[in-house]
Amino acid sequence: MVQTIDADTIQRRIVELQVEHRDLDQIIDMLMAQPGFDQLQIRRLKKRKLQIKDAITLLQIQLEPDIPA
């Protein structure tokens, strides 16, 4: 039962991060479409987007069962 709760919690967090990742992608696209956009802000948003992607990957690894070698 504890593993199910943990798996559910991890899955919910993955979904939250995926939504945030998608939102950042849309924000970056909108900002870049504006003339004279702030390149520093874009770099920061892209860095955050990469951090989110890494966090998603780590969480997905936690959900996968260990396979003995």
N, C-alpha and C positions, 0 to 999 in steps of 0.2 A: 504494500500500500504506500509506503514512504517513497519508493522509487517512482510510482505512478504520479504522486504529487510533485515530486521533483521534475519528472519529465514534462508534466503539464506546465509547471512554472517556467521551465526552460523554453518550451514551445511558445508560450505566451510572450516571453521576452524576445524571442526570435522574431515573432510577428511585429512587435512594437518597434524593434530596430529596423525591420524591413520597411515599415511605413515611414519612419524617420529618414531612412536612406532615400526612398522615393521622393519624399518631400524636399530634401536637400537638392536632389537632382533637378527638380522643377524650379526651385529657387535659383540655382546656378544658371539654368537656361534662361530664366527671365532676366536676371541681372546682366548676363552677357549680351542679351539682345538690346539693352539700353546703350545709347551712345555715351561714351566716357565712363564706363563702369569702373568700379574700384577693384583693381587687380589683386590687391592685398586681401580684400574681403573674399574674393573668389578663391584664392589660394587657401585661406583658412577654412572655407566651406568644403573645399575638395579634400583637405586634410581630415576634417571631421568625418566626411563621407567614407574615407579609407579606414578610419578607426572603427566606424560602425561595421563596415564589411568584415574587418578582422574579428570583431566581437561576435558577429553572426557565425563566422566560420568556427570559432572556438566553442560556441554553444552547440553548434551542430555536431561537432566532434564528441561532445559530452553525451549526446543522445545516442550515438552509435555504440552498439555493444562491442566489448573487447573480443577480438578474434585471436584465439591462441595461435602461435606460430607453428 
